[in-house]
Amino acid sequence: MATRQNEEPSPKSVGRPRDPERGRALLAAVHELLPEVGYDRLTMDAVAARAGAGRATVYRRWKDKSELVRDAIRTLGWNEPPPDTGSLRSDLIVVGAMYLDRDSRRDAILSAIATAVRRDPQLREIAEREIAAPRRAAFAAILEHARDRGELVDGADTELIADIVPAMIFYQLLEQGDSIDGAYFERIVDSLMIPLLTGRPRSAH
């Protein structure tokens, strides 16, 4: 799953040019520490220590922890093209596998910021824009492919249904603090999405 970890947030002040590698190392340290300690116990000093940087180096780039974590979340942006396997169910399973990529810390990081997003609107907006919204767009594209192939039942509200799975997963991660596995995702596809979209009974897969 592609991430944008090679991008460093725009400089926030003028002065001596910053080392982009140092910035990437600091954001990577946030990715490592959040699942370990959670948002509330994360400190700027801990991030500096994990990255092998000085405390002042962190504060030159970010004024506080919230700003630092928001920039770390930005690097988790997801830009995979939607699958087009020729089958609605297969497309949904493929995009789900990308969504639930276990090689990524994304789920653990989202769980770690679950309580923080309830009290930090800016952090929630970043998580929504960088992680949830691109997935909704991918599901919408999959449904349009299925409509073009004649797989969808007449009258299926694809705009509404395209919101269902990302919203459920985002809720599980941010509100419940639970990770999502492939079996749970397939239950959503076979018990909910396929019947609603195609008018066929629950999939036997």
N, C-alpha and C positions, 0 to 999 in steps of 0.2 A: 504494500500500500504506500503510495507516494506521500511524502510529507515535504514541507518547505523548510526543513531545518537548515538549509544553506542560506536562508535569508535572515538578515539581522534587522531589527526594527530601525527606523530612521533615527539619526542622532537627535538628541533632545537639547543639546547645547553646543555652542561653538568652542573651539579650543584645540588642543593637541589631537591630531587624528587618532581615532580609536582602532585598535586591532580587531578586525572582524572575527578572527579565530577566537579571541578572548570572549567576545560577545556570544559566539556559538557555544563555547564551553560553559558559560554561565547559564544559558538557557537549557543546555543538556543537563546541567546539575539540578535545575528545577524539575525537569522531567524525572530524574532519578529519585529525588527527595520527596516529592509530593506523595507517591504511593507508599513510601516508607513511613513518613511522619504525619501526613495530612496537612491541610492548609493552615490550620490554626497554630500548629507547632513549627511550621516552616519559618525560618528566619533568614534575613539577608546575610548574616554572618555564616550560617550553615551553608548557604549557597556558595559564598566566597570560598569557604574551606574546601568544599567538595570539588570546586573547579580549580583549586590551587591558586586563587587570586586574593588580592588584598581587599579588605572591607571597603576602602575608598573607591576601588575599581567598580564595585557594584553600585555604589551611590552616585557615581558620576553618570551612570547610564539610566538608573531608575530612582525615582524619589522615594518610593515605598514598595512594600511587598505586593500590594494589589497591582500596581503598574507592572512590576516584574512578572508576576504570574500571568497577567493578560498578554504580555508579549510572548511568553512561553506557550500559551494556548494558541496564539496565532500561528506558530510554527507547526501545529498539528493539522492545519488545513488539508482537506482531502479533495483531490482533483482527478480521480480516476474517471475515464470515459465509461458511460453506462454500457453494460454488456448487451449483445444482440445475438443470442444463440439460436433464435428461431422458435423458441418456446417460452411462453410467459412464466411457467413455473421454474424452468431452468434459469431464466434471467433473474428471477427473484432470489433464487438460491445463490447464484453467483454473486450478485450484489451484496447479499447477506454475508457471504464468506469474506468479501472485501471489507465490509462494515465491521465484522467481528474478527479481524486479523489478529491472531494471538501473538504475532511477533511484535506487535505494537504495544506501548504502554498506555494507549489512548483511553481504554476503558478504565484502567486503574487511576489515571489522572482525573478523569471526569468524576469517578466515585470520590476521589480525595477532595475535590472542590465542591461536593454536593451541598454541604451546609453553607459554604461561603457564597454561592451564587444566590441564595435566598436573601442575603443582606447586602449584596454588592451588585446592583443593576448593571454596571459596566462590565463586570466579569461575566455575568449571565449573557449579556448581549454578544460578547465576543464568542463565548462557547456556542451560542445559537447560530451566529453568522458563519463561523469557521468550520463547525462540525455538523450541526443539524441541517442547516439550509442546503448545503451541497448534496446531502443524501436525499432530501426531499426532491431536489431537481433530478437526481438520477432515477428515483422511482417514477417520477412523472414521465421521463423519457421512455422508460421500460413500458409503461402503460400505453403510451402513444404507439410504440412499435407493435404492441399486442393488438391495439385497435386496427392498425393498418393491416395486420394479418387476419383480421376477422375473428380473433379469439374472445373478444369482450361481448358481453350481453348488451343488447340495446338498453340505453338509459343508465348504464353504469356511471356513477359519479366519480370519475377518475381523479378529479382534483381533490375531492374529499378523501378518497381512499389512498391517494399518494401521500397524504399526511399521516395515515394511521400507523404504519410500521415505524417510521422515524420517531414519531411522537411517543409510541410505546417504549421504544428502546431508550430514547432520551429520558423518559420518565423513570425507567428502571435504573438507569445510571445515576441520574442527578437527584431524583427524589427518594428512591429506595436505597441507593448505594449498592445495588446488586450488579454483578457482571452478567452478560448474556452469553449463552452457549448456543451451538448450532442446533441442538434438539429443540430448544425453546423457539428459536427463530423459525424452524420448519413447521412447528405447530401453528405459529401465526400464519404462515403462508398457506398451509393445507386446510386449516380449520376456519380461517377468516377470509384471507384475501382471494384465494381461488374461487370459493363459492360466491362471494360477493361480485367478483369481476366477471366470471364466466357463466354464472347461473347453474353450474354443475354442483352436485353434492360434494361433500368433503373429499379431498383427494385421497386415493388409496396408497399413495407413496409412503 
